[in-house]
Amino acid sequence: MTVDLDAVARAAQGTLHLLNVDRLTRVEGLLTTQDDYVPPNRENGVILVLDMGNLPDWLKRERKRDEPREGAVIVTPRSLVSLGELLEEEEQQPAIVRASLTGDSLRWRIQSLLAEDAAAHDRIIVHGLRAMTRTARIGGVPAVVSELANRIEGWAVLLDAQGHLMASARAGRLHIDDALAVAFGRQVRVRHKSIQTHQVGTDGDLAGYLVVASREHHESSHKRDLAAHAAGLLDLIVRKQRPKQSEMIGRELLLESLLNGRTTAEPILQRWGIPTTPLAAFALSSRARISDLNRLLHEWIEETNGEDIFALTQGVMLGFVREDLIPSLSAFVTAQARERFEDVHLGVGEPVPVEHLRRSAGQAMHALQVARNERVPVRSYSALPSITYVVNSLNQLQLTQLSGVLGRLVDSTAENQELLRTLEFYLLHHGVHRVTAAALGIHRQTLVGRLSVIEEATEVNLDTADGRATLWLALRALPVK
């Protein structure tokens, strides 16, 4: 429904005389020669300047202002000869619509044309926004993106603030690559010329980018405005999906109470509305924003009707799930690692009665560390070879004897706990000093000093394979805390 220069010429019963302006260029507004010129908002639009009989005076006044009149199209009943004399001093010759109508008849005809177009534009926007709102109630973000793609007769891609794909419709791999390039200003060749980017959220709380493009060669204003409204709607949906701050604090306090063992777990879980069947701990980490991990976990919980018990602790999302949901959670994280977050890792502990949740949480953190080290999406504590083939085959007395190799390192002082952590990282990284020091965030000489203290306390040589294997099994034999 966009008004272009061709439509203006027909309404004015005139002809077009164009200089480097496409006859299908859309009209952004109407001024008269009694007004000061204001350029169009968009670089590919034009402003009509209606000659009210004082065109020479208007041109002189505008020259004195010494401001560019890019996008001006003069609508006048004057002859080409007289126009040529008036415009000969112009550095850049404007496009001209020579009209048969004059005066108020010409102005009213063009104003009527623009008003009809504005009304049609508003109807399209209102109907489109209603349709997207209805689909949002049913299908959420993917449904809104799909409806928008249908409305603009093109494709749409929704990216989060890190450039990960959240949803797309009618978009292939090349379209998504173009969307990434335009949204994040990457210096690559973009294959689609009429592509648009709309920010989802504010600069201070950016949720992502909505990138759209119509199959048409010319961008239309109603499609651009409809996409802008869709970006606002998507911002509301994404914000609604984010957990409220009070809910996050409540989950953190719940998790802290369960792990610290200050109160009996069963009554707390019952008040939270969670079954007191055996639960398994999981630990999830990623370089993505914490809000993205929150959103992902909420999506999975809604799909599976799982337990809403997870919170951020020590930079890791720690939580608990029923035993029957462990395969589903593992598959979900594996899919996310493949499609969106290459560095996402999940560690899963063994299912335990609710009074022993702290033990399963420790197992999950162990498994997460192994998953990070092996650069795999998911690791289960019970599936670790040292647990499956060694630790699980020993009785409690034998486990105590094996962990006794660690000597004073098992004492719960801050220094000994730091040495125990250093030993675990050193063994996880195959005894490579540079990698271990980087993982611990310490200097290599500091690491060498700590390893010397560990060798003295355990009386085990860390330079031998037998010594490292013994200490690794001793760590695995420690009671999980």
TAPE-V404485 format. One record per residue. N is the residue number from 1. RES is the residue in three letters. PSI is psi in degrees with one decimal (* if undefined). OMEGA is omega in degrees with one decimal (999 if undefined). D_CENTER is the distance of its C-alpha to the mean C-alpha in Angstrom with 2 decimals. Layout:
N|RES|PSI|OMEGA|D_CENTER + N|RES|PSI|OMEGA|D_CENTER
//
This chain:
1|MET|10.3|-177.5|33.31 + 2|THR|135.9|175.9|32.77 + 3|VAL|122.1|177.7|36.09 + 4|ASP|178.1|-177.3|36.89 + 5|LEU|-30.9|176.0|39.96 + 6|ASP|-44.3|179.8|41.77 + 7|ALA|-36.6|177.6|41.59 + 8|VAL|-42.7|179.6|42.86 + 9|ALA|-39.6|178.8|45.78 + 10|ARG|-41.8|180.0|46.75 + 11|ALA|-35.7|-179.5|46.64 + 12|ALA|0.2|-177.9|48.74 + 13|GLN|47.1|-177.0|51.09 + 14|GLY|-160.8|-177.6|50.77 + 15|THR|157.2|179.6|49.63 + 16|LEU|139.5|173.2|46.82 + 17|HIS|98.7|-168.7|47.58 + 18|LEU|143.6|173.0|44.39 + 19|LEU|101.7|179.2|43.84 + 20|ASN|29.2|176.4|40.60 + 21|VAL|130.7|179.6|38.89 + 22|ASP|136.0|-179.6|37.75 + 23|ARG|-16.7|178.0|39.66 + 24|LEU|8.6|177.9|36.47 + 25|THR|134.6|-175.7|34.71 + 26|ARG|151.3|-179.7|33.50 + 27|VAL|126.4|-177.9|35.26 + 28|GLU|-22.4|-178.2|33.29 + 29|GLY|179.1|-176.6|36.29 + 30|LEU|129.4|172.5|40.03 + 31|LEU|167.2|172.8|42.22 + 32|THR|169.3|179.4|45.97 + 33|THR|1.7|172.8|48.17 + 34|GLN|-7.2|-177.7|48.82 + 35|ASP|156.5|169.5|45.24 + 36|ASP|145.0|-176.1|43.56 + 37|TYR|135.4|175.5|41.10 + 38|VAL|119.4|-177.0|37.36 + 39|PRO|159.1|176.8|35.13 + 40|PRO|153.8|-179.5|32.52 + 41|ASN|-33.4|-175.0|28.97 + 42|ARG|143.1|-172.1|27.61 + 43|GLU|-21.0|-179.5|29.13 + 44|ASN|29.2|174.7|30.00 + 45|GLY|171.2|179.2|31.86 + 46|VAL|159.1|175.2|35.45 + 47|ILE|129.2|176.5|37.53 + 48|LEU|133.5|175.1|40.96 + 49|VAL|108.7|-173.6|43.82 + 50|LEU|122.3|-179.1|46.71 + 51|ASP|113.0|178.9|50.17 + 52|MET|24.5|177.8|52.20 + 53|GLY|-8.1|-178.1|55.31 + 54|ASN|36.6|-179.3|54.44 + 55|LEU|-43.4|179.3|52.28 + 56|PRO|-44.0|179.0|54.42 + 57|ASP|-39.6|179.6|54.00 + 58|TRP|-43.5|180.0|50.22 + 59|LEU|-41.9|178.8|49.95 + 60|LYS|-42.4|-179.5|52.10 + 61|ARG|-39.2|-179.0|50.05 + 62|GLU|-33.6|177.6|46.77 + 63|ARG|-37.3|179.2|48.27 + 64|LYS|-31.6|178.2|49.25 + 65|ARG|-22.6|177.1|45.71 + 66|ASP|40.8|176.2|44.81 + 67|GLU|143.9|-177.8|41.27 + 68|PRO|141.8|178.0|39.78 + 69|ARG|46.0|179.3|40.09 + 70|GLU|137.8|178.2|37.51 + 71|GLY|6.7|179.3|36.76 + 72|ALA|134.2|174.5|40.12 + 73|VAL|118.7|-175.8|42.10 + 74|ILE|128.4|177.0|45.62 + 75|VAL|115.6|-172.3|47.11 + 76|THR|150.8|174.4|50.88 + 77|PRO|1.7|-176.6|54.17 + 78|ARG|156.4|178.3|55.78 + 79|SER|159.4|179.2|57.26 + 80|LEU|-31.8|-179.3|55.66 + 81|VAL|-49.9|179.6|58.64 + 82|SER|-36.0|177.3|58.25 + 83|LEU|-39.6|178.9|54.47 + 84|GLY|-38.9|178.2|55.09 + 85|GLU|-39.2|-179.0|57.38 + 86|LEU|-34.7|-171.0|54.89 + 87|LEU|3.9|-175.3|51.93 + 88|GLU|-24.3|178.8|53.79 + 89|GLU|-5.4|-179.3|52.76 + 90|GLU|131.4|177.1|49.04 + 91|GLU|-39.4|179.6|47.12 + 92|GLN|114.2|-176.8|44.61 + 93|GLN|128.2|179.9|46.15 + 94|PRO|161.2|171.6|44.19 + 95|ALA|154.7|-174.1|43.90 + 96|ILE|138.6|169.5|46.56 + 97|VAL|110.0|177.6|47.08 + 98|ARG|114.4|-173.4|50.86 + 99|ALA|147.6|172.8|51.47 + 100|SER|-31.2|177.5|54.60 + 101|LEU|158.5|-179.3|53.90 + 102|THR|163.4|171.1|54.62 + 103|GLY|-137.5|-175.8|54.14 + 104|ASP|-31.9|178.5|52.74 + 105|SER|-42.4|179.0|52.73 + 106|LEU|-44.8|-178.3|50.28 + 107|ARG|-44.7|-178.4|48.06 + 108|TRP|-37.4|179.7|48.06 + 109|ARG|-44.2|-178.6|47.33 + 110|ILE|-40.0|177.4|44.24 + 111|GLN|-39.8|177.7|43.04 + 112|SER|-41.2|178.7|43.51 + 113|LEU|-45.6|-178.9|41.52 + 114|LEU|-35.9|179.1|38.55 + 115|ALA|-41.6|177.4|38.82 + 116|GLU|-41.1|179.4|38.84 + 117|ASP|-40.6|178.9|35.75 + 118|ALA|-40.7|178.8|33.95 + 119|ALA|-42.7|178.0|35.02 + 120|ALA|-39.1|177.2|33.88 + 121|HIS|-45.6|-179.2|30.51 + 122|ASP|-39.6|178.9|30.15 + 123|ARG|-41.9|179.3|31.21 + 124|ILE|-43.6|-179.4|28.62 + 125|ILE|-46.5|-178.3|25.81 + 126|VAL|-47.8|-179.8|27.24 + 127|HIS|-40.6|179.4|27.73 + 128|GLY|-41.3|-179.7|24.28 + 129|LEU|-36.9|175.7|22.62 + 130|ARG|-44.5|-179.2|24.96 + 131|ALA|-42.1|-179.6|24.11 + 132|MET|-35.0|177.8|20.32 + 133|THR|-41.7|177.7|21.06 + 134|ARG|-44.6|-179.5|23.36 + 135|THR|-30.7|179.3|20.98 + 136|ALA|-36.3|-179.3|18.25 + 137|ARG|-27.1|-176.4|20.91 + 138|ILE|-48.8|-171.2|21.53 + 139|GLY|-0.2|177.1|18.47 + 140|GLY|-147.5|-174.3|15.45 + 141|VAL|-50.1|-178.5|12.27 + 142|PRO|-36.9|-179.1|13.65 + 143|ALA|-39.4|178.7|16.96 + 144|VAL|-43.9|179.8|15.93 + 145|VAL|-40.4|178.8|14.30 + 146|SER|-44.4|179.1|17.50 + 147|GLU|-40.3|178.8|19.79 + 148|LEU|-44.1|179.3|18.46 + 149|ALA|-39.0|177.5|19.04 + 150|ASN|-40.9|-175.9|22.52 + 151|ARG|-35.6|-178.1|23.28 + 152|ILE|-0.2|-179.9|22.60 + 153|GLU|51.9|-179.1|24.25 + 154|GLY|-143.2|180.0|21.60 + 155|TRP|159.9|-178.7|18.16 + 156|ALA|141.0|-179.9|14.64 + 157|VAL|129.9|176.4|11.20 + 158|LEU|120.2|179.5|7.87 + 159|LEU|147.3|173.7|4.94 + 160|ASP|-179.3|-173.3|1.33 + 161|ALA|-19.3|177.8|3.93 + 162|GLN|-0.9|179.7|5.27 + 163|GLY|9.2|177.0|5.83 + 164|HIS|141.9|-178.1|5.46 + 165|LEU|125.1|176.5|6.93 + 166|MET|-39.9|179.3|6.50 + 167|ALA|155.1|176.6|9.90 + 168|SER|158.8|177.9|12.60 + 169|ALA|129.6|179.6|16.24 + 170|ARG|23.6|-177.0|19.19 + 171|ALA|127.5|174.4|17.17 + 172|GLY|-174.1|-178.4|18.55 + 173|ARG|-40.8|-179.4|17.53 + 174|LEU|-37.5|177.5|18.89 + 175|HIS|-42.5|-179.7|17.03 + 176|ILE|-39.2|176.4|13.61 + 177|ASP|-41.1|176.7|14.99 + 178|ASP|-41.2|179.5|16.13 + 179|ALA|-44.5|177.7|12.85 + 180|LEU|-43.1|-177.6|11.33 + 181|ALA|-43.5|-177.6|14.64 + 182|VAL|-43.1|-176.9|14.84 + 183|ALA|-35.7|-174.5|11.45 + 184|PHE|12.4|173.6|11.99 + 185|GLY|36.0|-179.8|15.77 + 186|ARG|143.1|-176.5|16.79 + 187|GLN|74.8|176.0|20.52 + 188|VAL|164.0|-179.8|20.92 + 189|ARG|123.5|178.1|22.82 + 190|VAL|127.8|-173.6|20.95 + 191|ARG|-23.2|-177.5|22.91 + 192|HIS|127.9|-172.3|22.20 + 193|LYS|-29.7|-175.4|23.84 + 194|SER|32.8|-176.9|22.80 + 195|ILE|144.0|-179.6|19.03 + 196|GLN|146.5|176.2|17.27 + 197|THR|130.7|179.0|14.02 + 198|HIS|127.7|-179.8|13.16 + 199|GLN|133.5|176.0|11.06 + 200|VAL|109.8|-175.1|9.42 + 201|GLY|-176.8|-179.2|10.80 + 202|THR|170.0|178.6|13.18 + 203|ASP|-36.4|-179.0|13.53 + 204|GLY|-20.4|-179.7|14.24 + 205|ASP|67.5|-174.8|11.41 + 206|LEU|126.2|177.9|8.52 + 207|ALA|-25.8|179.9|5.89 + 208|GLY|-158.9|-178.3|4.74 + 209|TYR|137.4|173.5|7.54 + 210|LEU|118.7|-178.5|10.03 + 211|VAL|125.2|-176.4|12.41 + 212|VAL|160.9|173.9|15.76 + 213|ALA|138.6|176.6|19.24 + 214|SER|155.0|176.8|22.59 + 215|ARG|-16.1|179.7|25.15 + 216|GLU|155.3|178.8|27.64 + 217|HIS|-28.4|-177.7|28.59 + 218|HIS|131.2|178.2|28.71 + 219|GLU|135.5|178.1|25.85 + 220|SER|148.7|-174.1|26.96 + 221|SER|-37.0|-177.1|26.33 + 222|HIS|-31.9|177.6|25.81 + 223|LYS|-37.9|177.2|23.01 + 224|ARG|-45.4|-178.6|21.30 + 225|ASP|-35.4|177.9|21.88 + 226|LEU|-39.9|177.5|20.87 + 227|ALA|-36.6|178.2|17.42 + 228|ALA|-41.9|176.6|17.23 + 229|HIS|-38.5|178.6|18.32 + 230|ALA|-38.1|178.0|15.83 + 231|ALA|-40.5|176.7|12.95 + 232|GLY|-40.3|177.7|14.80 + 233|LEU|-41.9|178.9|15.31 + 234|LEU|-35.6|177.1|11.72 + 235|ASP|-42.6|178.0|11.12 + 236|LEU|-42.4|-178.6|14.12 + 237|ILE|-46.5|-178.4|13.18 + 238|VAL|-40.6|179.0|9.89 + 239|ARG|-37.7|178.9|12.07 + 240|LYS|-33.3|-179.6|14.84 + 241|GLN|-22.8|178.6|13.12 + 242|ARG|137.9|179.2|12.51 + 243|PRO|142.5|177.4|15.86 + 244|LYS|154.5|-178.1|18.26 + 245|GLN|-38.8|-179.8|19.52 + 246|SER|-37.1|177.8|22.93 + 247|GLU|-40.6|178.9|21.80 + 248|MET|-44.0|178.9|20.12 + 249|ILE|-40.3|178.5|23.38 + 250|GLY|-42.6|179.1|25.43 + 251|ARG|-37.9|178.6|23.83 + 252|GLU|-43.6|179.2|24.28 + 253|LEU|-39.1|177.0|27.93 + 254|LEU|-48.3|-178.5|28.45 + 255|LEU|-40.5|179.5|27.26 + 256|GLU|-41.5|179.6|29.33 + 257|SER|-40.8|-179.5|32.37 + 258|LEU|-39.3|-175.9|32.11 + 259|LEU|-35.5|-178.1|31.81 + 260|ASN|-17.6|176.9|34.43 + 261|GLY|23.4|-179.2|36.90 + 262|ARG|-26.6|178.0|38.34 + 263|THR|164.6|178.4|38.70 + 264|THR|134.0|-173.9|39.19 + 265|ALA|-38.1|-171.8|35.97 + 266|GLU|-48.3|178.7|37.35 + 267|PRO|-36.9|-179.6|37.99 + 268|ILE|-46.1|-179.7|34.58 + 269|LEU|-37.2|178.7|32.82 + 270|GLN|-41.2|177.7|35.17 + 271|ARG|-31.4|178.6|34.38 + 272|TRP|-8.2|-179.8|30.64 + 273|GLY|30.5|-177.1|31.55 + 274|ILE|132.3|179.0|30.80 + 275|PRO|144.9|-177.9|33.44 + 276|THR|30.5|173.7|35.37 + 277|THR|164.7|178.2|35.44 + 278|PRO|136.8|-179.0|34.71 + 279|LEU|150.7|176.3|31.11 + 280|ALA|139.0|178.9|29.32 + 281|ALA|150.8|171.2|27.01 + 282|PHE|148.9|177.2|23.70 + 283|ALA|123.0|-174.5|21.84 + 284|LEU|133.4|178.5|18.22 + 285|SER|155.5|178.7|16.66 + 286|SER|160.2|174.2|13.87 + 287|ARG|-7.0|177.9|12.87 + 288|ALA|167.9|178.9|9.28 + 289|ARG|150.4|178.7|9.07 + 290|ILE|-36.8|179.6|11.55 + 291|SER|-33.0|178.2|9.68 + 292|ASP|-39.7|176.6|7.40 + 293|LEU|-40.6|176.8|10.94 + 294|ASN|-47.4|-178.2|12.39 + 295|ARG|-42.2|-179.9|10.39 + 296|LEU|-44.9|-179.3|11.21 + 297|LEU|-37.8|178.0|14.74 + 298|HIS|-39.6|177.6|15.20 + 299|GLU|-44.7|-178.3|14.38 + 300|TRP|-40.9|179.9|16.93 + 301|ILE|-41.5|179.5|19.40 + 302|GLU|-37.1|-178.9|19.45 + 303|GLU|-35.2|-172.0|20.14 + 304|THR|-4.7|-175.5|22.84 + 305|ASN|41.5|-179.4|24.26 + 306|GLY|-175.9|-178.0|23.98 + 307|GLU|136.5|179.9|24.76 + 308|ASP|60.1|179.7|22.47 + 309|ILE|90.6|172.9|23.69 + 310|PHE|151.9|-179.9|21.17 + 311|ALA|163.7|179.8|20.36 + 312|LEU|128.4|175.8|19.40 + 313|THR|123.1|-179.8|22.49 + 314|GLN|40.6|177.8|23.08 + 315|GLY|9.9|-177.1|19.44 + 316|VAL|140.2|172.6|19.35 + 317|MET|109.7|-178.4|18.40 + 318|LEU|134.5|-179.4|21.94 + 319|GLY|-173.6|-177.4|23.10 + 320|PHE|143.4|178.3|25.70 + 321|VAL|160.1|173.9|25.99 + 322|ARG|154.7|-177.4|29.05 + 323|GLU|-37.6|-176.3|30.65 + 324|ASP|-13.5|-179.6|30.20 + 325|LEU|-2.8|-178.9|26.38 + 326|ILE|-47.6|178.6|26.12 + 327|PRO|-38.4|-180.0|26.09 + 328|SER|-43.3|178.6|23.36 + 329|LEU|-41.8|179.3|21.09 + 330|SER|-43.7|179.2|21.96 + 331|ALA|-38.2|-179.9|21.26 + 332|PHE|-46.7|-179.6|17.83 + 333|VAL|-39.6|177.5|16.81 + 334|THR|-41.8|178.4|18.56 + 335|ALA|-40.0|178.7|16.68 + 336|GLN|-38.2|178.6|13.24 + 337|ALA|-35.5|-178.4|14.83 + 338|ARG|-35.8|-171.0|16.06 + 339|GLU|-31.0|-169.5|13.19 + 340|ARG|-51.4|-174.0|9.93 + 341|PHE|103.4|-177.1|11.02 + 342|GLU|-22.7|-173.6|14.39 + 343|ASP|18.0|179.8|15.38 + 344|VAL|138.8|-177.5|14.99 + 345|HIS|144.3|-178.9|18.52 + 346|LEU|131.1|171.8|20.44 + 347|GLY|135.5|-175.6|23.99 + 348|VAL|129.2|176.3|26.14 + 349|GLY|179.5|179.8|29.43 + 350|GLU|146.0|175.0|32.50 + 351|PRO|133.1|-177.8|33.07 + 352|VAL|159.1|171.5|35.44 + 353|PRO|155.4|-171.6|37.21 + 354|VAL|-20.8|178.8|35.43 + 355|GLU|-7.8|-180.0|37.89 + 356|HIS|30.4|-176.9|36.70 + 357|LEU|-31.3|179.9|32.91 + 358|ARG|-37.9|179.2|33.02 + 359|ARG|-45.0|179.6|34.44 + 360|SER|-34.8|178.3|31.71 + 361|ALA|-41.3|176.6|29.05 + 362|GLY|-39.7|177.8|30.85 + 363|GLN|-41.3|-179.9|30.95 + 364|ALA|-39.6|178.0|27.21 + 365|MET|-38.5|174.7|26.67 + 366|HIS|-48.6|-178.0|29.29 + 367|ALA|-36.2|177.8|27.63 + 368|LEU|-41.5|179.3|24.21 + 369|GLN|-39.2|177.7|25.99 + 370|VAL|-42.2|179.3|27.63 + 371|ALA|-41.3|177.4|24.42 + 372|ARG|-45.0|-177.2|22.96 + 373|ASN|-39.6|-179.4|26.29 + 374|GLU|-5.8|179.4|26.62 + 375|ARG|47.6|175.9|23.02 + 376|VAL|154.2|-176.9|22.74 + 377|PRO|-41.3|-170.2|20.11 + 378|VAL|137.9|171.6|22.69 + 379|ARG|134.3|176.6|26.08 + 380|SER|134.7|-177.4|28.49 + 381|TYR|-42.5|-177.0|31.05 + 382|SER|-19.1|-178.7|33.89 + 383|ALA|-1.7|177.1|33.27 + 384|LEU|132.2|-176.4|33.71 + 385|PRO|-40.9|-177.9|37.03 + 386|SER|-27.7|177.3|38.55 + 387|ILE|-46.1|-175.7|38.01 + 388|THR|-46.7|-170.7|39.06 + 389|TYR|-17.0|-176.4|42.16 + 390|VAL|-66.1|-171.8|43.37 + 391|VAL|-43.6|-177.5|42.22 + 392|ASN|-14.7|-179.9|42.46 + 393|SER|-1.0|-178.4|46.00 + 394|LEU|148.1|175.7|47.34 + 395|ASN|178.3|-173.4|48.86 + 396|GLN|-39.4|179.1|48.18 + 397|LEU|-44.0|-179.9|51.17 + 398|GLN|-37.4|177.8|50.12 + 399|LEU|-39.1|179.0|46.56 + 400|THR|-41.5|178.4|48.05 + 401|GLN|-41.5|-178.8|50.32 + 402|LEU|-44.9|179.8|47.55 + 403|SER|-19.0|178.1|45.26 + 404|GLY|-17.7|177.9|48.38 + 405|VAL|-27.7|-176.6|48.08 + 406|LEU|-11.8|175.2|45.46 + 407|GLY|-133.4|-174.8|48.22 + 408|ARG|-8.2|-178.9|47.39 + 409|LEU|-20.0|-178.9|43.67 + 410|VAL|-8.9|177.1|43.20 + 411|ASP|143.9|-171.0|44.44 + 412|SER|41.6|172.6|41.81 + 413|THR|158.1|-178.4|42.17 + 414|ALA|-39.4|-179.0|39.26 + 415|GLU|-45.1|-178.3|40.85 + 416|ASN|-37.2|178.1|41.38 + 417|GLN|-36.7|177.6|37.88 + 418|GLU|-37.9|177.0|36.51 + 419|LEU|-38.6|179.3|38.97 + 420|LEU|-41.0|177.6|37.96 + 421|ARG|-40.9|178.5|34.28 + 422|THR|-43.7|179.4|35.38 + 423|LEU|-44.3|-179.5|37.47 + 424|GLU|-44.8|179.5|34.70 + 425|PHE|-39.3|179.8|32.32 + 426|TYR|-43.2|-179.9|35.27 + 427|LEU|-36.6|177.9|36.08 + 428|LEU|-33.3|-177.5|32.51 + 429|HIS|27.0|170.2|32.32 + 430|HIS|29.9|175.8|35.72 + 431|GLY|14.7|178.6|37.64 + 432|VAL|113.5|-173.2|35.95 + 433|HIS|-46.2|-175.2|36.42 + 434|ARG|-45.9|-178.0|33.93 + 435|VAL|-41.3|-179.5|30.95 + 436|THR|-45.2|179.8|32.08 + 437|ALA|-40.4|179.2|32.51 + 438|ALA|-40.4|-179.7|29.05 + 439|ALA|-34.2|179.4|27.52 + 440|LEU|-15.7|-178.2|29.66 + 441|GLY|33.7|-179.5|29.08 + 442|ILE|168.3|178.0|32.84 + 443|HIS|153.0|-178.3|35.39 + 444|ARG|-36.1|179.5|37.13 + 445|GLN|-33.4|174.8|40.49 + 446|THR|-41.4|177.6|39.22 + 447|LEU|-43.9|-179.7|38.19 + 448|VAL|-41.1|178.7|41.64 + 449|GLY|-42.2|179.5|43.31 + 450|ARG|-40.2|-179.9|41.44 + 451|LEU|-34.4|177.6|42.27 + 452|SER|-40.2|177.9|45.88 + 453|VAL|-39.6|179.8|45.93 + 454|ILE|-43.7|178.9|44.41 + 455|GLU|-37.9|179.7|47.10 + 456|GLU|-39.9|-177.6|49.76 + 457|ALA|-33.4|-175.7|48.58 + 458|THR|-17.5|-176.2|48.24 + 459|GLU|36.0|178.4|51.02 + 460|VAL|134.5|-179.7|48.89 + 461|ASN|116.7|-178.4|48.47 + 462|LEU|-8.3|179.6|44.80 + 463|ASP|-6.6|-179.4|45.91 + 464|THR|148.9|178.5|47.11 + 465|ALA|-38.2|-179.3|45.19 + 466|ASP|-40.7|179.1|47.34 + 467|GLY|-44.5|179.9|46.58 + 468|ARG|-39.8|179.1|42.78 + 469|ALA|-39.4|-179.8|42.95 + 470|THR|-45.5|-179.1|45.12 + 471|LEU|-33.7|177.4|42.82 + 472|TRP|-44.8|178.2|39.73 + 473|LEU|-34.2|176.9|41.59 + 474|ALA|-39.8|175.0|42.80 + 475|LEU|-42.4|-179.8|39.25 + 476|ARG|-27.2|-178.7|38.41 + 477|ALA|-11.9|178.8|41.60 + 478|LEU|142.2|174.3|40.63 + 479|PRO|131.1|-178.8|40.00 + 480|VAL|130.4|-178.6|36.27 + 481|LYS|*|999|35.39
//
